[in-house]
Amino acid sequence: MKNLSIIFVLLLCSLPATCQIGTPGFTHYTTCPATFSQVDSCIGWYQPTGGTSDYFNYCAAGTDVGVPQNYFGYQDAVDSVYTGLYTYGPIGLTDYREYIGTTIAPLLVGHTYTMTISVSLSDNSNYANDGLGVFFSTYRVDTSSLISTFPLAPQIDYSSYGIITDKINWVTLSKTFVADSAYTHLMVGCFKSDVTTSVSHVGGGDPALDYAYYYIHSIGLPDYTGGPIDTIVIPPVDPPAPPPVDTVKHTFPSGFTPNGDGWNDVFRIIGLPGYNFEGYSLSIYNRFGQRVFFTENQAAGWNGVYNRMPQEVGVYFYMATYNFNGERKIVKGNVTLVR
């Protein structure tokens, strides 16, 4: 299910200290998401119920799960990654909810923690709602048969913030709680049913798809100001080692100047003379996630024109694929168009 987005980061620290603690965030992933319901591709995160929460990444630009443009609308983020989930609707699915979950280091019983998340309502949402929260547990929630509201009450309830209707900015939600158990897991989502959820019709989305969908992204906390600091709650995750890159056989320029002077007018792969890249393709996307160039000819390149119109100066995203030594290579990066 797709159409409401939330971006959040988990920050827990003992009062009176104010501190940021380690978190895997959403930056590291095993594979670039290709479609909906791939939160598990983000290292450290998973879908605790049968709700199909989503993972959005700049590496998937031009698809339904790209950044900043995707199926649910447009939203940017500093690190160009976030997750998203339904918190209300859509029509025909009573109490349908989606959640995301992760493992944390054990909390200290009796200690006070601050939990902060950042959310933004997706452009395609016709509704907005309250009821967002965080549920802590001493076990991994794994109820794949459940697609409705999670039956247990969250320790953190952000309902006091009211209905979050902002589709442009990230809205920060923060609350404290005292740990009554050595919790080792948490999950985030809407923990109210359709009957108990406060809802507002905001419009602006697809009238045939009435729902609320929020993006979730990582954020920070103020620096430590004194007092004891608890153990890091969400253990940091080392990113996977990058695959070896064929730096000898290819390279891409970091910029090009399509001004017709005959120098650096076209952006293309640069390889050894006479070298043939089998199965080659090159795609280039603008900042809205729209593909402005595609070719399967390694000798061809982009001249900065799309639909017969010169494109604006700025940074574009490219992705090239080809076969090398029997392996499929994928090369991604940014290129700056300068005139």
C-alpha positions as CSV (number, residue, x, y, z in Angstrom):
1,M,0.0,0.0,0.0
2,K,1.3,3.4,-0.8
3,N,0.6,7.1,-0.2
4,L,1.6,8.7,3.1
5,S,5.1,9.4,4.1
6,I,7.0,9.8,7.3
7,I,10.6,10.6,7.9
8,F,12.1,9.9,11.3
9,V,15.2,9.4,13.3
10,L,15.3,7.7,16.7
11,L,17.1,9.6,19.4
12,L,17.1,8.4,23.0
13,C,19.0,9.9,25.8
14,S,18.8,10.1,29.6
15,L,17.6,13.3,31.2
16,P,18.9,15.8,32.2
17,A,21.3,15.2,29.4
18,T,20.4,16.1,25.9
19,C,22.3,14.0,23.5
20,Q,22.2,12.3,20.1
21,I,22.8,8.6,20.2
22,G,23.8,6.2,17.5
23,T,21.3,5.1,14.8
24,P,21.7,3.2,11.6
25,G,19.4,5.7,10.0
26,F,18.2,5.0,6.4
27,T,21.5,5.7,4.5
28,H,22.9,2.1,4.3
29,Y,21.1,-0.5,2.3
30,T,21.7,-4.0,0.9
31,T,20.1,-3.3,-2.5
32,C,18.7,-0.1,-4.0
33,P,14.9,-0.2,-3.7
34,A,13.1,-0.9,-7.0
35,T,9.5,-0.8,-6.0
36,F,7.2,-0.5,-3.0
37,S,7.4,-2.5,0.3
38,Q,11.2,-2.8,0.4
39,V,12.0,-1.4,3.9
40,D,14.0,-4.6,4.5
41,S,16.5,-3.3,2.0
42,C,17.5,-0.6,4.5
43,I,20.0,-2.1,6.9
44,G,18.6,-2.4,10.4
45,W,14.9,-1.9,9.5
46,Y,12.0,-4.2,8.7
47,Q,8.2,-4.5,8.4
48,P,6.9,-5.7,11.7
49,T,3.4,-6.3,10.4
50,G,1.8,-7.2,7.0
51,G,1.6,-3.5,6.1
52,T,3.8,-2.7,3.2
53,S,5.9,0.3,4.4
54,D,8.3,1.8,1.9
55,Y,11.9,2.8,1.5
56,F,12.8,5.8,-0.7
57,N,16.3,6.4,-2.0
58,Y,18.0,8.8,-4.5
59,C,19.6,5.7,-6.0
60,A,16.1,4.8,-7.3
61,A,15.5,8.2,-9.0
62,G,13.0,8.0,-11.8
63,T,11.0,5.2,-10.1
64,D,8.0,5.1,-7.7
65,V,10.5,5.0,-4.7
66,G,12.9,7.7,-5.8
67,V,14.0,10.9,-4.1
68,P,13.0,13.6,-4.2
69,Q,10.2,12.7,-6.7
70,N,8.2,9.5,-6.1
71,Y,4.8,7.9,-6.3
72,F,3.5,9.8,-3.3
73,G,4.8,13.3,-4.2
74,Y,7.9,15.4,-3.9
75,Q,10.0,15.6,-0.7
76,D,13.7,16.3,-0.4
77,A,16.1,15.3,2.4
78,V,19.7,16.2,3.3
79,D,20.9,12.6,2.8
80,S,18.3,11.8,0.1
81,V,16.8,8.8,1.9
82,Y,13.7,8.2,4.0
83,T,10.9,5.8,4.6
84,G,7.1,6.1,4.3
85,L,3.9,4.5,5.5
86,Y,0.1,4.7,5.5
87,T,-1.4,6.0,8.7
88,Y,-5.0,6.3,7.6
89,G,-7.0,4.8,4.8
90,P,-7.1,4.2,1.9
91,I,-10.8,3.8,1.0
92,G,-12.0,0.2,1.2
93,L,-9.4,-0.9,3.8
94,T,-10.7,-0.2,7.3
95,D,-8.0,0.4,9.8
96,Y,-5.2,-0.3,7.4
97,R,-1.9,0.7,8.9
98,E,1.8,0.4,8.1
99,Y,4.8,0.3,10.5
100,I,8.6,0.2,10.5
101,G,10.7,-1.5,13.2
102,T,14.3,-2.0,14.4
103,T,16.4,-3.5,17.1
104,I,17.8,-1.3,19.9
105,A,20.3,-1.8,22.7
106,P,18.5,-2.6,26.0
107,L,17.1,0.5,27.7
108,L,17.9,1.1,31.4
109,V,14.8,0.5,33.6
110,G,13.8,3.7,35.5
111,H,15.7,6.0,33.2
112,T,14.0,8.8,31.2
113,Y,14.5,8.9,27.5
114,T,13.7,11.4,24.8
115,M,12.2,10.1,21.5
116,T,12.3,12.4,18.5
117,I,11.0,11.8,15.0
118,S,10.6,14.1,11.9
119,V,7.6,13.6,9.6
120,S,6.1,15.2,6.4
121,L,2.7,14.5,4.9
122,S,3.0,13.3,1.3
123,D,1.7,15.5,-1.6
124,N,-0.8,12.9,-2.8
125,S,-2.5,12.5,0.6
126,N,-6.0,13.9,0.7
127,Y,-6.1,13.4,4.5
128,A,-3.9,14.1,7.5
129,N,-4.2,12.6,11.0
130,D,-2.9,12.3,14.5
131,G,-2.0,9.1,16.4
132,L,1.6,8.7,15.4
133,G,3.7,7.0,18.1
134,V,6.5,4.6,19.1
135,F,5.9,1.2,20.6
136,F,8.8,-0.4,22.6
137,S,9.0,-4.1,23.3
138,T,11.4,-6.7,24.7
139,Y,10.7,-8.9,21.7
140,R,10.7,-8.5,17.9
141,V,7.2,-7.9,16.6
142,D,6.6,-10.1,13.6
143,T,2.9,-10.3,12.8
144,S,2.9,-10.6,9.0
145,S,-0.8,-11.5,9.0
146,L,-1.8,-8.2,10.6
147,I,-2.5,-5.3,8.3
148,S,-4.8,-3.3,10.6
149,T,-4.0,-1.2,13.7
150,F,-1.4,-2.7,16.1
151,P,-3.4,-3.8,19.2
152,L,-1.0,-2.6,21.9
153,A,-0.7,1.0,23.1
154,P,2.6,2.8,22.3
155,Q,4.7,4.2,25.2
156,I,5.2,7.4,23.1
157,D,2.1,9.0,21.7
158,Y,2.5,12.2,19.6
159,S,-1.3,13.0,19.5
160,S,-0.7,16.1,21.5
161,Y,0.9,17.7,18.5
162,G,-2.5,17.5,16.7
163,I,-3.0,16.6,13.1
164,I,0.2,17.0,11.0
165,T,-0.8,18.7,7.7
166,D,2.6,20.1,6.5
167,K,3.4,18.8,3.0
168,I,6.4,21.0,2.5
169,N,8.6,20.9,5.6
170,W,9.7,18.2,8.0
171,V,7.8,18.5,11.3
172,T,9.8,17.5,14.4
173,L,7.9,15.6,17.2
174,S,9.6,14.9,20.5
175,K,8.5,13.3,23.8
176,T,10.0,11.7,26.9
177,F,9.2,8.5,28.7
178,V,10.5,6.5,31.6
179,A,11.6,2.9,30.6
180,D,9.8,0.4,32.7
181,S,11.5,-2.6,31.0
182,A,14.8,-3.3,29.3
183,Y,13.3,-2.7,25.9
184,T,15.2,-4.1,22.9
185,H,12.9,-3.3,20.0
186,L,10.7,-0.5,18.7
187,M,8.2,0.2,16.0
188,V,6.8,3.4,14.6
189,G,3.5,4.2,13.0
190,C,-0.1,5.2,13.8
191,F,-1.5,3.3,16.7
192,K,-5.1,4.6,16.6
193,S,-8.0,2.9,14.8
194,D,-10.1,4.8,12.1
195,V,-12.7,5.4,14.8
196,T,-10.3,7.0,17.4
197,T,-8.0,8.8,14.9
198,S,-8.5,12.5,14.5
199,V,-8.6,13.2,10.7
200,S,-8.6,16.3,8.5
201,H,-9.4,16.5,4.8
202,V,-6.5,18.5,3.3
203,G,-7.1,17.8,-0.4
204,G,-4.5,18.2,-3.1
205,G,-4.2,14.4,-3.7
206,D,-5.8,11.9,-6.0
207,P,-9.5,12.1,-5.2
208,A,-9.8,8.4,-6.0
209,L,-7.2,7.5,-3.3
210,D,-8.3,9.0,0.0
211,Y,-5.6,8.3,2.5
212,A,-2.9,9.8,4.7
213,Y,0.7,8.8,4.0
214,Y,3.7,10.2,5.8
215,Y,7.5,10.3,5.0
216,I,10.0,9.6,7.9
217,H,13.6,10.8,7.9
218,S,16.5,11.0,10.3
219,I,17.1,14.2,12.4
220,G,19.5,15.3,15.2
221,L,19.4,16.5,18.8
222,P,21.2,19.4,20.5
223,D,24.7,18.7,21.8
224,Y,25.2,17.2,25.2
225,T,24.8,19.8,28.0
226,G,25.8,17.8,31.0
227,G,24.7,14.9,33.1
228,P,24.9,11.2,32.7
229,I,24.5,9.7,29.2
230,D,22.9,6.4,28.7
231,T,24.2,3.6,26.5
232,I,23.7,4.1,22.7
233,V,20.2,2.8,22.1
234,I,20.3,1.9,18.4
235,P,23.6,0.2,17.6
236,P,25.4,1.8,14.6
237,V,25.6,-0.4,11.6
238,D,28.7,-0.6,9.4
239,P,27.8,0.0,5.8
240,P,28.5,-2.9,3.5
241,A,31.8,-2.9,1.7
242,P,31.3,-1.2,-1.7
243,P,31.7,-3.6,-4.7
244,P,34.9,-3.3,-6.7
245,V,34.8,-0.6,-9.4
246,D,36.3,-1.0,-12.8
247,T,38.3,2.2,-12.6
248,V,40.7,1.2,-15.3
249,K,38.1,0.6,-18.1
250,H,35.8,3.5,-17.5
251,T,35.3,6.9,-16.0
252,F,32.7,9.6,-16.1
253,P,33.4,13.4,-16.0
254,S,32.0,15.3,-13.0
255,G,30.7,18.0,-15.2
256,F,30.2,19.2,-18.8
257,T,29.6,22.5,-20.7
258,P,27.2,22.0,-23.6
259,N,27.8,25.5,-25.1
260,G,28.7,24.4,-28.7
261,D,32.4,25.3,-28.5
262,G,33.5,21.8,-29.3
263,W,35.0,21.2,-25.9
264,N,33.3,19.0,-23.3
265,D,29.9,19.5,-24.9
266,V,28.6,16.0,-24.3
267,F,28.4,13.8,-21.1
268,R,29.3,10.2,-21.8
269,I,31.4,7.3,-20.5
270,I,35.1,7.5,-21.2
271,G,36.8,4.2,-21.8
272,L,39.9,2.8,-23.3
273,P,40.2,3.2,-27.1
274,G,38.4,0.3,-28.8
275,Y,37.0,-1.1,-25.6
276,N,33.4,-2.4,-26.0
277,F,31.0,-2.3,-23.0
278,E,28.6,-5.2,-23.4
279,G,25.0,-4.6,-22.3
280,Y,25.7,-0.9,-21.8
281,S,23.0,1.7,-20.9
282,L,23.1,5.2,-19.5
283,S,20.2,7.1,-17.8
284,I,20.3,10.7,-16.6
285,Y,17.7,12.3,-14.2
286,N,17.0,15.8,-13.2
287,R,16.4,16.9,-9.6
288,F,12.7,16.0,-9.9
289,G,13.5,12.4,-10.7
290,Q,12.5,12.8,-14.3
291,R,14.6,10.9,-16.8
292,V,16.0,13.4,-19.4
293,F,18.3,11.1,-21.3
294,F,18.7,7.4,-22.1
295,T,20.9,5.5,-24.5
296,E,22.3,2.0,-25.0
297,N,25.1,3.2,-27.3
298,Q,28.3,3.8,-25.4
299,A,29.5,6.3,-28.0
300,A,26.4,8.4,-27.5
301,G,26.1,11.0,-24.8
302,W,23.8,13.8,-23.4
303,N,24.1,17.3,-24.9
304,G,22.1,18.9,-22.2
305,V,18.8,19.0,-24.2
306,Y,15.5,17.3,-23.4
307,N,12.4,17.5,-25.6
308,R,14.3,20.0,-27.8
309,M,14.8,22.3,-24.9
310,P,18.2,23.2,-23.3
311,Q,18.0,22.1,-19.6
312,E,18.8,24.4,-16.7
313,V,22.2,24.6,-15.1
314,G,22.6,22.4,-12.1
315,V,23.3,18.9,-10.7
316,Y,21.9,15.8,-12.4
317,F,22.0,12.1,-11.4
318,Y,23.3,9.5,-13.7
319,M,23.2,5.7,-13.6
320,A,25.1,3.5,-16.1
321,T,25.0,-0.3,-16.4
322,Y,27.2,-2.7,-18.4
323,N,28.8,-6.2,-18.3
324,F,32.5,-6.6,-17.3
325,N,34.3,-9.9,-16.9
326,G,31.0,-11.7,-16.7
327,E,29.6,-9.4,-14.0
328,R,26.9,-6.8,-14.2
329,K,28.2,-3.4,-13.2
330,I,26.1,-0.5,-12.0
331,V,27.8,3.0,-11.8
332,K,25.9,6.0,-10.2
333,G,26.9,9.5,-9.5
334,N,26.2,13.2,-10.0
335,V,27.2,15.4,-13.0
336,T,27.0,19.2,-13.1
337,L,25.7,21.0,-16.2
338,V,27.5,24.3,-16.7
339,R,26.9,26.8,-19.5
